[in-house]
Structures are given as structure tokens and as C-alpha cells.
Amino acid sequence: MDIQTHRAIDQGLCGTPTDLETGFARVRMTAEACMAADDSGLIHGGFVFGQADYAAMLAVNHPHVVLGGAEVRFLKPVRVGEVLVAEARVTAADGKKRLVTVAVQRHGETVLEGVCTCFVLPRHVLAGPA
């Protein structure tokens, strides 16, 4: 896998890439106790979203890709210990804009689905004006 983006990300919190092709990425993550929102072991949705976001960035796989927006739905709760698989696919490209569909599943059951709007910038977002 030739990962071009988000190389310094903590894969323990966002997942580990298992498949990477042009316009497609799959990321596997185990929900850890440090992600729990309460004593019942409910995982905070931000971690599931983070996994989906990471998969979207990898599907675009450009050093200067950023997330511009996302429309997602959380469909099922996630518990500590569950294994999640996120899949992301670029479905449209127009100039610097990329639409990426994302889905996160647990044992074949979708827990999150949506669309991320990503942008490929000419330089790093923190580089400042040209």
C-alpha cells in the first residue's frame, strides 16, 4: 500500500488500512476502552466518524486532501471490543472536489453511512497564502 496522506495518524484511534486502491480504501478498527463514552461501554460516535473520515482521506490518497464537509447517519451503537470495517469510495471528482461515500460495518451490519466532501489542495492547508 502506498499511503500518500495522513501518514502520522494514530491508527489505534482511527483504524488500520487493509486495502487501498485508486479511489477506494478499507480500514479496520477495534473499538477500545479508551473510546468509551460511559460505563456501559458505548463508543463515542466521534471515533466511528474518525475511522470513516480516515477511510475517505485514504480513498482520495493525496498528500494535501482535506475534509470540507460530511453528511453521515449513525445507524447502530458500537460497544467496546467490537471490530469495525470502514469502506470509502470516490464517487465523483470535479476539479479539486471529491465526493466519497463511506460506510462503517460491524459483522456485515452498517453502523454509519454517509458522504464526505473532500478537497485536494495545491499545498498543505497550513502552508498559508502562496
Secondary structure by P-SEA (a helix, b strand, c coil): cccccccccccccccccccccccbbbbbbcccccccccccccccaaaaaaaaaaaaaaaaccccccccbbbbbbcccccccbbbbbbbbbccccccbbbbbbbbbccccccccbbbbbbbcccccccccc
